[in-house]
Amino acid sequence: KKKTTGRIPLDLEEKSKFESASVESFAVEGVEVGDVKKIEFGHDGVLPGQGWFVKEVELDVPTAGKHYYFPCKRWLAKDKDDGLISRVLTLQDAESTMLSYTPMVPYEVTVFTGDISSGGTDSKITMTVFGSGGTTQEIPLEKGEDRFERGKVDMLKMELDDVGELKKIRVSHNGK
């Protein structure tokens, strides 16, 4: 049976639409499908003027250590090009490529900030992961708008180098 992620919506975080000459990045989660053979993408805009010109799509799978590049250079528009609003790009296309690198390990880090007076912080927070096979560099934990505030629970997802079996972590701040 063929493995597929199914449709994964790509939601713009800080905009209401794609802008001309913009580069958008999305972090998505899907089921493990093995080596990617093809991708399908599209949109639901069917009215004139709702087209989208896609130059290329890059897909990075850190847990597999693979980076895919799919050139497109086509319109997804009912009123332009061939009238299609979705495309299927395959790795067999002449310009498509796949590069391998050392796989990363997904981590979910949950930080519980105490619910006491002055319990939150605006300091620069960092984390170092120690494992049986090595240690990560000091990793900044981005503050965001309301992370690390009094009484908050913050969950961060990240991909890190494989350090083997987890032994300990160090969380620190710069005191500012």
PyRosetta script that sets phi, psi and omega in degrees:
from pyrosetta import init, pose_from_sequence

init()
pose = pose_from_sequence("KKKTTGRIPLDLEEKSKFESASVESFAVEGVEVGDVKKIEFGHDGVLPGQGWFVKEVELDVPTAGKHYYFPCKRWLAKDKDDGLISRVLTLQDAESTMLSYTPMVPYEVTVFTGDISSGGTDSKITMTVFGSGGTTQEIPLEKGEDRFERGKVDMLKMELDDVGELKKIRVSHNGK")
pose.set_psi(1, 138.1)
pose.set_omega(1, 179.6)
pose.set_phi(2, -72.2)
pose.set_psi(2, 139.3)
pose.set_omega(2, 177.9)
pose.set_phi(3, -96.2)
pose.set_psi(3, 134.2)
pose.set_omega(3, 179.3)
pose.set_phi(4, -143.6)
pose.set_psi(4, 150.5)
pose.set_omega(4, 176.1)
pose.set_phi(5, -79.7)
pose.set_psi(5, -18.2)
pose.set_omega(5, -169.2)
pose.set_phi(6, 77.1)
pose.set_psi(6, -175.5)
pose.set_omega(6, -179.5)
pose.set_phi(7, -75.4)
pose.set_psi(7, 134.0)
pose.set_omega(7, 177.3)
pose.set_phi(8, -121.3)
pose.set_psi(8, 115.4)
pose.set_omega(8, -179.7)
pose.set_phi(9, -69.3)
pose.set_psi(9, 141.2)
pose.set_omega(9, 176.8)
pose.set_phi(10, -106.6)
pose.set_psi(10, 106.7)
pose.set_omega(10, -177.2)
pose.set_phi(11, -99.3)
pose.set_psi(11, 126.9)
pose.set_omega(11, 174.9)
pose.set_phi(12, -71.8)
pose.set_psi(12, 131.2)
pose.set_omega(12, -176.8)
pose.set_phi(13, -77.8)
pose.set_psi(13, -49.0)
pose.set_omega(13, -171.1)
pose.set_phi(14, -118.3)
pose.set_psi(14, 12.6)
pose.set_omega(14, -178.6)
pose.set_phi(15, -136.2)
pose.set_psi(15, 165.6)
pose.set_omega(15, 176.3)
pose.set_phi(16, -101.8)
pose.set_psi(16, -13.6)
pose.set_omega(16, 178.8)
pose.set_phi(17, -156.4)
pose.set_psi(17, 164.1)
pose.set_omega(17, 174.4)
pose.set_phi(18, -71.4)
pose.set_psi(18, 137.0)
pose.set_omega(18, 179.9)
pose.set_phi(19, -101.6)
pose.set_psi(19, 154.0)
pose.set_omega(19, 177.6)
pose.set_phi(20, -58.7)
pose.set_psi(20, 136.7)
pose.set_omega(20, 178.4)
pose.set_phi(21, 62.9)
pose.set_psi(21, 18.6)
pose.set_omega(21, 179.6)
pose.set_phi(22, -89.1)
pose.set_psi(22, 157.9)
pose.set_omega(22, 173.5)
pose.set_phi(23, -119.0)
pose.set_psi(23, 122.7)
pose.set_omega(23, -178.4)
pose.set_phi(24, -113.4)
pose.set_psi(24, 139.7)
pose.set_omega(24, 176.6)
pose.set_phi(25, -121.4)
pose.set_psi(25, 140.4)
pose.set_omega(25, -179.1)
pose.set_phi(26, -131.7)
pose.set_psi(26, 135.6)
pose.set_omega(26, 172.1)
pose.set_phi(27, -100.9)
pose.set_psi(27, 118.2)
pose.set_omega(27, -178.3)
pose.set_phi(28, -128.4)
pose.set_psi(28, 159.9)
pose.set_omega(28, 176.1)
pose.set_phi(29, -121.6)
pose.set_psi(29, 141.5)
pose.set_omega(29, 178.8)
pose.set_phi(30, -152.4)
pose.set_psi(30, 173.3)
pose.set_omega(30, 179.0)
pose.set_phi(31, -71.2)
pose.set_psi(31, 155.5)
pose.set_omega(31, 177.1)
pose.set_phi(32, -69.2)
pose.set_psi(32, 124.3)
pose.set_omega(32, -179.0)
pose.set_phi(33, -116.2)
pose.set_psi(33, 3.9)
pose.set_omega(33, -176.4)
pose.set_phi(34, 77.2)
pose.set_psi(34, -150.7)
pose.set_omega(34, 179.1)
pose.set_phi(35, -67.1)
pose.set_psi(35, 133.0)
pose.set_omega(35, 179.1)
pose.set_phi(36, -76.0)
pose.set_psi(36, 126.4)
pose.set_omega(36, 179.0)
pose.set_phi(37, -101.9)
pose.set_psi(37, -34.7)
pose.set_omega(37, -179.6)
pose.set_phi(38, -156.9)
pose.set_psi(38, 160.9)
pose.set_omega(38, 174.4)
pose.set_phi(39, -129.9)
pose.set_psi(39, 149.1)
pose.set_omega(39, 173.4)
pose.set_phi(40, -125.9)
pose.set_psi(40, 134.9)
pose.set_omega(40, 177.5)
pose.set_phi(41, -146.0)
pose.set_psi(41, 158.0)
pose.set_omega(41, -179.6)
pose.set_phi(42, -173.2)
pose.set_psi(42, -166.5)
pose.set_omega(42, 178.3)
pose.set_phi(43, -147.6)
pose.set_psi(43, 173.7)
pose.set_omega(43, -176.5)
pose.set_phi(44, -106.0)
pose.set_psi(44, 10.0)
pose.set_omega(44, -179.5)
pose.set_phi(45, -79.9)
pose.set_psi(45, 112.4)
pose.set_omega(45, -176.1)
pose.set_phi(46, -111.3)
pose.set_psi(46, -3.5)
pose.set_omega(46, -179.3)
pose.set_phi(47, -88.0)
pose.set_psi(47, 153.7)
pose.set_omega(47, 175.8)
pose.set_phi(48, -55.6)
pose.set_psi(48, 140.6)
pose.set_omega(48, 179.8)
pose.set_phi(49, 87.6)
pose.set_psi(49, -3.3)
pose.set_omega(49, 179.7)
pose.set_phi(50, -101.9)
pose.set_psi(50, 23.3)
pose.set_omega(50, -178.7)
pose.set_phi(51, -75.0)
pose.set_psi(51, 168.4)
pose.set_omega(51, -177.8)
pose.set_phi(52, -145.0)
pose.set_psi(52, 120.7)
pose.set_omega(52, 176.1)
pose.set_phi(53, -94.6)
pose.set_psi(53, 117.4)
pose.set_omega(53, -177.9)
pose.set_phi(54, -104.7)
pose.set_psi(54, 116.8)
pose.set_omega(54, 178.7)
pose.set_phi(55, -75.6)
pose.set_psi(55, -49.3)
pose.set_omega(55, -177.2)
pose.set_phi(56, -162.4)
pose.set_psi(56, 162.1)
pose.set_omega(56, 175.8)
pose.set_phi(57, -129.3)
pose.set_psi(57, 129.5)
pose.set_omega(57, 173.7)
pose.set_phi(58, -113.6)
pose.set_psi(58, 136.5)
pose.set_omega(58, -178.8)
pose.set_phi(59, -125.6)
pose.set_psi(59, 121.5)
pose.set_omega(59, 179.9)
pose.set_phi(60, -112.9)
pose.set_psi(60, 129.8)
pose.set_omega(60, 178.8)
pose.set_phi(61, -120.7)
pose.set_psi(61, 85.5)
pose.set_omega(61, -173.6)
pose.set_phi(62, -61.6)
pose.set_psi(62, -32.2)
pose.set_omega(62, -179.0)
pose.set_phi(63, -70.5)
pose.set_psi(63, -20.2)
pose.set_omega(63, 177.1)
pose.set_phi(64, -102.7)
pose.set_psi(64, -10.4)
pose.set_omega(64, -177.5)
pose.set_phi(65, 68.2)
pose.set_psi(65, 40.2)
pose.set_omega(65, -177.9)
pose.set_phi(66, -131.5)
pose.set_psi(66, 140.9)
pose.set_omega(66, 177.4)
pose.set_phi(67, -128.9)
pose.set_psi(67, 123.3)
pose.set_omega(67, -176.9)
pose.set_phi(68, -110.7)
pose.set_psi(68, 144.2)
pose.set_omega(68, 177.9)
pose.set_phi(69, -127.5)
pose.set_psi(69, 124.3)
pose.set_omega(69, -179.9)
pose.set_phi(70, -125.3)
pose.set_psi(70, 105.6)
pose.set_omega(70, 174.1)
pose.set_phi(71, -71.9)
pose.set_psi(71, 145.4)
pose.set_omega(71, -179.8)
pose.set_phi(72, -122.8)
pose.set_psi(72, -62.7)
pose.set_omega(72, 178.3)
pose.set_phi(73, 54.0)
pose.set_psi(73, 44.2)
pose.set_omega(73, -178.6)
pose.set_phi(74, -141.3)
pose.set_psi(74, 156.9)
pose.set_omega(74, 173.1)
pose.set_phi(75, -82.9)
pose.set_psi(75, 143.9)
pose.set_omega(75, 165.9)
pose.set_phi(76, -113.6)
pose.set_psi(76, 93.8)
pose.set_omega(76, -172.7)
pose.set_phi(77, -161.7)
pose.set_psi(77, 137.7)
pose.set_omega(77, 177.3)
pose.set_phi(78, -66.7)
pose.set_psi(78, -29.0)
pose.set_omega(78, -174.4)
pose.set_phi(79, -106.1)
pose.set_psi(79, 14.0)
pose.set_omega(79, 179.1)
pose.set_phi(80, -141.6)
pose.set_psi(80, 162.3)
pose.set_omega(80, 175.4)
pose.set_phi(81, 54.2)
pose.set_psi(81, -125.9)
pose.set_omega(81, -177.3)
pose.set_phi(82, -97.4)
pose.set_psi(82, 6.7)
pose.set_omega(82, 176.6)
pose.set_phi(83, 82.2)
pose.set_psi(83, 3.5)
pose.set_omega(83, 179.4)
pose.set_phi(84, -84.2)
pose.set_psi(84, 145.0)
pose.set_omega(84, 176.8)
pose.set_phi(85, -112.2)
pose.set_psi(85, 12.3)
pose.set_omega(85, 171.7)
pose.set_phi(86, -145.3)
pose.set_psi(86, 157.0)
pose.set_omega(86, -179.5)
pose.set_phi(87, -137.2)
pose.set_psi(87, 149.8)
pose.set_omega(87, 171.0)
pose.set_phi(88, -116.5)
pose.set_psi(88, 121.6)
pose.set_omega(88, 177.5)
pose.set_phi(89, -113.9)
pose.set_psi(89, 136.2)
pose.set_omega(89, -177.4)
pose.set_phi(90, -115.0)
pose.set_psi(90, 157.8)
pose.set_omega(90, 177.9)
pose.set_phi(91, -68.5)
pose.set_psi(91, -19.5)
pose.set_omega(91, 178.9)
pose.set_phi(92, -77.3)
pose.set_psi(92, -12.4)
pose.set_omega(92, 177.0)
pose.set_phi(93, -56.8)
pose.set_psi(93, 143.8)
pose.set_omega(93, -171.6)
pose.set_phi(94, -51.8)
pose.set_psi(94, -39.7)
pose.set_omega(94, -175.1)
pose.set_phi(95, -97.6)
pose.set_psi(95, -5.2)
pose.set_omega(95, -179.0)
pose.set_phi(96, -71.5)
pose.set_psi(96, 144.9)
pose.set_omega(96, -178.8)
pose.set_phi(97, -140.3)
pose.set_psi(97, 160.6)
pose.set_omega(97, 174.5)
pose.set_phi(98, -136.5)
pose.set_psi(98, 127.5)
pose.set_omega(98, 177.4)
pose.set_phi(99, -113.6)
pose.set_psi(99, 142.6)
pose.set_omega(99, 177.7)
pose.set_phi(100, -106.0)
pose.set_psi(100, 149.1)
pose.set_omega(100, 173.9)
pose.set_phi(101, -150.1)
pose.set_psi(101, 174.5)
pose.set_omega(101, -177.9)
pose.set_phi(102, -63.7)
pose.set_psi(102, 124.8)
pose.set_omega(102, -178.2)
pose.set_phi(103, -60.4)
pose.set_psi(103, 152.0)
pose.set_omega(103, 177.3)
pose.set_phi(104, -104.6)
pose.set_psi(104, 162.5)
pose.set_omega(104, 179.8)
pose.set_phi(105, -111.5)
pose.set_psi(105, 128.6)
pose.set_omega(105, 179.0)
pose.set_phi(106, -76.5)
pose.set_psi(106, 136.6)
pose.set_omega(106, 175.8)
pose.set_phi(107, -126.9)
pose.set_psi(107, 146.4)
pose.set_omega(107, 168.5)
pose.set_phi(108, -118.7)
pose.set_psi(108, 121.6)
pose.set_omega(108, -178.7)
pose.set_phi(109, -112.4)
pose.set_psi(109, 124.7)
pose.set_omega(109, 177.8)
pose.set_phi(110, -112.5)
pose.set_psi(110, 124.6)
pose.set_omega(110, -179.7)
pose.set_phi(111, -111.2)
pose.set_psi(111, 123.4)
pose.set_omega(111, 177.6)
pose.set_phi(112, -104.6)
pose.set_psi(112, 113.3)
pose.set_omega(112, 178.2)
pose.set_phi(113, -92.9)
pose.set_psi(113, 132.7)
pose.set_omega(113, -176.5)
pose.set_phi(114, -61.5)
pose.set_psi(114, 148.5)
pose.set_omega(114, -179.6)
pose.set_phi(115, -97.8)
pose.set_psi(115, 64.3)
pose.set_omega(115, 177.5)
pose.set_phi(116, -129.9)
pose.set_psi(116, 163.6)
pose.set_omega(116, -179.6)
pose.set_phi(117, -54.8)
pose.set_psi(117, 130.3)
pose.set_omega(117, -178.7)
pose.set_phi(118, 60.8)
pose.set_psi(118, 26.7)
pose.set_omega(118, -178.0)
pose.set_phi(119, -72.3)
pose.set_psi(119, -23.3)
pose.set_omega(119, -179.7)
pose.set_phi(120, -84.7)
pose.set_psi(120, 174.9)
pose.set_omega(120, 179.8)
pose.set_phi(121, -146.9)
pose.set_psi(121, 150.8)
pose.set_omega(121, 171.0)
pose.set_phi(122, -110.0)
pose.set_psi(122, 6.9)
pose.set_omega(122, -179.9)
pose.set_phi(123, -66.7)
pose.set_psi(123, 163.6)
pose.set_omega(123, 172.8)
pose.set_phi(124, -76.2)
pose.set_psi(124, 119.3)
pose.set_omega(124, -178.5)
pose.set_phi(125, -100.6)
pose.set_psi(125, 135.6)
pose.set_omega(125, 175.7)
pose.set_phi(126, -130.1)
pose.set_psi(126, 159.9)
pose.set_omega(126, 179.1)
pose.set_phi(127, -138.8)
pose.set_psi(127, 140.6)
pose.set_omega(127, 173.5)
pose.set_phi(128, -124.4)
pose.set_psi(128, 133.6)
pose.set_omega(128, -178.8)
pose.set_phi(129, -107.1)
pose.set_psi(129, 129.8)
pose.set_omega(129, 179.3)
pose.set_phi(130, -112.6)
pose.set_psi(130, 131.0)
pose.set_omega(130, 179.7)
pose.set_phi(131, -135.6)
pose.set_psi(131, 177.3)
pose.set_omega(131, -178.9)
pose.set_phi(132, -66.7)
pose.set_psi(132, -20.0)
pose.set_omega(132, -177.9)
pose.set_phi(133, -112.6)
pose.set_psi(133, 8.9)
pose.set_omega(133, 178.8)
pose.set_phi(134, 149.4)
pose.set_psi(134, -170.1)
pose.set_omega(134, -175.7)
pose.set_phi(135, -136.9)
pose.set_psi(135, 141.1)
pose.set_omega(135, 175.8)
pose.set_phi(136, -77.4)
pose.set_psi(136, 166.5)
pose.set_omega(136, 167.7)
pose.set_phi(137, -69.3)
pose.set_psi(137, 168.9)
pose.set_omega(137, 174.1)
pose.set_phi(138, -68.4)
pose.set_psi(138, 124.5)
pose.set_omega(138, -174.2)
pose.set_phi(139, -107.4)
pose.set_psi(139, 121.4)
pose.set_omega(139, 176.5)
pose.set_phi(140, -70.6)
pose.set_psi(140, 135.1)
pose.set_omega(140, 174.3)
pose.set_phi(141, -100.1)
pose.set_psi(141, 108.7)
pose.set_omega(141, -173.6)
pose.set_phi(142, -60.6)
pose.set_psi(142, 134.5)
pose.set_omega(142, -176.9)
pose.set_phi(143, -68.2)
pose.set_psi(143, -43.3)
pose.set_omega(143, -176.0)
pose.set_phi(144, 65.6)
pose.set_psi(144, -165.8)
pose.set_omega(144, -176.1)
pose.set_phi(145, -75.3)
pose.set_psi(145, -44.6)
pose.set_omega(145, -174.5)
pose.set_phi(146, -138.4)
pose.set_psi(146, 28.9)
pose.set_omega(146, 176.0)
pose.set_phi(147, -76.8)
pose.set_psi(147, 152.3)
pose.set_omega(147, 175.1)
pose.set_phi(148, 62.5)
pose.set_psi(148, 31.3)
pose.set_omega(148, 176.8)
pose.set_phi(149, -96.5)
pose.set_psi(149, 159.1)
pose.set_omega(149, -178.0)
pose.set_phi(150, -48.6)
pose.set_psi(150, 127.4)
pose.set_omega(150, 176.1)
pose.set_phi(151, 73.8)
pose.set_psi(151, 8.1)
pose.set_omega(151, -176.3)
pose.set_phi(152, -92.4)
pose.set_psi(152, 152.4)
pose.set_omega(152, 171.3)
pose.set_phi(153, -117.0)
pose.set_psi(153, 120.0)
pose.set_omega(153, -177.1)
pose.set_phi(154, -117.3)
pose.set_psi(154, 125.9)
pose.set_omega(154, 177.8)
pose.set_phi(155, -109.9)
pose.set_psi(155, 125.5)
pose.set_omega(155, -179.6)
pose.set_phi(156, -117.9)
pose.set_psi(156, 135.1)
pose.set_omega(156, 176.2)
pose.set_phi(157, -109.2)
pose.set_psi(157, 136.0)
pose.set_omega(157, -179.1)
pose.set_phi(158, -153.2)
pose.set_psi(158, 157.0)
pose.set_omega(158, 173.4)
pose.set_phi(159, -111.4)
pose.set_psi(159, 128.4)
pose.set_omega(159, -177.0)
pose.set_phi(160, -127.3)
pose.set_psi(160, 164.5)
pose.set_omega(160, 173.8)
pose.set_phi(161, -58.9)
pose.set_psi(161, 149.5)
pose.set_omega(161, 178.0)
pose.set_phi(162, -74.2)
pose.set_psi(162, 115.3)
pose.set_omega(162, 178.5)
pose.set_phi(163, -107.4)
pose.set_psi(163, 12.9)
pose.set_omega(163, -179.7)
pose.set_phi(164, 82.5)
pose.set_psi(164, -158.5)
pose.set_omega(164, -179.6)
pose.set_phi(165, -63.4)
pose.set_psi(165, 129.6)
pose.set_omega(165, -178.3)
pose.set_phi(166, -63.8)
pose.set_psi(166, 128.1)
pose.set_omega(166, 178.5)
pose.set_phi(167, -107.9)
pose.set_psi(167, -45.7)
pose.set_omega(167, 178.7)
pose.set_phi(168, -165.4)
pose.set_psi(168, 165.1)
pose.set_omega(168, 171.7)
pose.set_phi(169, -129.7)
pose.set_psi(169, 152.9)
pose.set_omega(169, 175.1)
pose.set_phi(170, -120.7)
pose.set_psi(170, 123.3)
pose.set_omega(170, 174.8)
pose.set_phi(171, -112.1)
pose.set_psi(171, 129.3)
pose.set_omega(171, -178.3)
pose.set_phi(172, -140.7)
pose.set_psi(172, 169.0)
pose.set_omega(172, 175.9)
pose.set_phi(173, -141.6)
pose.set_psi(173, 164.8)
pose.set_omega(173, -175.5)
pose.set_phi(174, -88.7)
pose.set_psi(174, 0.6)
pose.set_omega(174, 175.3)
pose.set_phi(175, 74.2)
pose.set_psi(175, 10.2)
pose.set_omega(175, -178.6)
pose.set_phi(176, -100.7)
pose.dump_pdb("model.pdb")
